[in-house]
């Protein structure tokens, strides 16, 4: 199964752009109950009845080979966003910590097209890959409206 390379637009007017460069490793998509609670009980007629606060749609995975400075992949020409800089991953993480939304484009080749308005739930601290000087970290994004289809 081949995965698409995602892109994120963020910031004022969604003018900031993050390029993954590669498909995310270990990417998983799923849904979970909002607030982590579902109540299921049996009414007097013996019928199961239940409710939850709603559903959140999640995508999570690992972003690898993030360079310290921006550039492009020599093999494909795919842009790579850096860890540092005004439009880098660290700036994006600071932006999302304030609950700001961003646009997740599941296919960087269609970055001007469809997107899912998302919030970041979690990022791990970046770890340095000594062999090549790039960084790796995990992410978890959420939205309340639609599954992350097409990625």
C-alpha positions, -999 to 999 in steps of 0.1 A, spaced: 0 0 0 15 34 -9 7 64 12 5 99 -1 27 127 10 7 152 32 10 189 34 -2 213 61 -13 250 56 -15 271 88 -12 306 103 -30 338 93 -50 331 62 -34 296 61 -4 311 43 22 290 62 30 256 46 46 225 59 58 198 36 62 163 50 86 152 22 78 116 28 46 97 37 43 95 74 55 62 90 31 41 110 2 63 100 -31 52 115 -66 66 111 -94 59 136 -122 75 155 -128 77 192 -155 90 216 -152 126 224 -145 130 261 -137 93 263 -171 84 276 -199 62 262 -229 51 283 -247 20 273 -276 6 294 -306 -16 290 -340 1 293 -371 -15 309 -380 -33 277 -345 -49 276 -333 -29 246 -298 -16 246 -296 22 246 -265 43 245 -251 77 240 -217 95 237 -207 131 236 -197 127 199 -170 113 177 -135 127 170 -116 115 140 -79 110 145 -48 105 124 -15 97 140 19 87 129 56 94 128 73 121 107 109 112 98 138 128 81 130 163 91 161 184 82 174 212 104 170 236 74 145 236 45 153 221 12 141 195 -14 146 158 -18 173 152 -44 156 121 -57 121 135 -62 122 172 -58 96 170 -31 99 200 -7 110 193 29 101 217 57 127 223 84 125 218 121 136 254 127 126 287 111 95 309 110 76 283 89 92 252 104 78 224 124 88 240 158 69 272 149 39 251 138 39 232 171 39 265 190 10 278 169 -11 246 175 -4 246 213 -28 276 215 -56 255 200 -52 271 165 -66 251 136 -48 242 105 -56 225 71 -44 190 67 -41 182 30 -38 144 27 -21 147 -8 5 174 -13 -1 172 -50 -36 186 -44 -27 211 -16 -49 238 -31 -79 213 -32 -95 193 -4 -84 196 32 -96 187 67 -96 215 92 -78 200 122 -62 206 156 -30 191 169 -36 169 200 0 157 206 36 160 193 65 141 208 98 159 213 120 156 182 149 131 184 181 135 164 190 108 140 228 107 144 234 89 111 221 117 89 214 147 112 177 148 106 149 147 132 120 123 139 88 129 160 53 116 164 21 135 158 -17 131 166 -42 153 148 -80 155 154 -111 169 138 -148 165 148 -164 164 114 -149 138 90 -126 109 88 -91 113 73 -100 96 40 -75 94 12 -44 92 32 
